[in-house]
Amino acid sequence: VTATDADEGMNGDVKYSLKKISEKASKIFHLDAGRGEMALLWSLDFEEGESYELEVQAQDGGGLFDKAKVA
């Protein structure tokens, strides 16, 4: 995921986090807080879960944030 902020310095520094994520999904997905890159910690198994829906939040150094749904 990608978010941008036109501010300079610390206020323009964007950090990412997962919100509204199930315990099961938190053991499968990893989000790099600095780059916004998502990775799988384990292989997906259709028999254990047909789909996953995660909410990613991007927040700048000034406290402003926005969210996006990843399915």
N, C-alpha and C positions, 0 to 999 in steps of 0.2 A: 504494500500500500504506500501511497505517497501523499504527503501534505506539504504545502509551502507556506512560508510567512515572509512578507517583505521587510519586516523589521530587521535591524542590524543587531549584532551582539547577542546577549543572552535572551532577549525577548524574541528573537527570530529562531532560536533553537527549538526544534520540534522533537518531542518524545512520543513514542507510541506505547499503548497498553491494550490488553484484552479486557473487555467488559462483558458482562452477561454471558459467561462461558460456563458450560456444565463441567462438573468434576471429571467426567469421562473425556470430554474434549480437551481439557487442560492437560491430560496425560498424553495426548496425541499431537497437539499443535504447539509450536513455539513461535513467538514473535520477538524479533530483535528490537529492543526499545529505541535504539538510536537510528537504525536504518529503515525500519518498517518492513523488513523481510520476514515472511512467514515460511516455516519449515515443518515438515512432519518428523516427529520423534519416533513414530512407529508406522508401519504400513497400514493403509486403510483396509478394512475388512467389511465388505458389503453386508455380510451376515450379522455383524455386530452393530452396524449403523448405516442406514441407507443414505443419510445426509447429515451435514453439520451446519449450524448457523452460528456465526461468531459476530461479536460487535467489537470493532477496533476504534479506539479513541486516540486522536492526535491532539497534543496539548503543547502550546508554546511556553516560553519562559515567563511570559506575562500572565499566565493563568487562563488564556482563552483556549477553547477546545471545540472540536467537532467530532462526530462519530460517523462510522460507515458500517453497513452490514456486509459481511463476507459469507457467502453460502457455497 
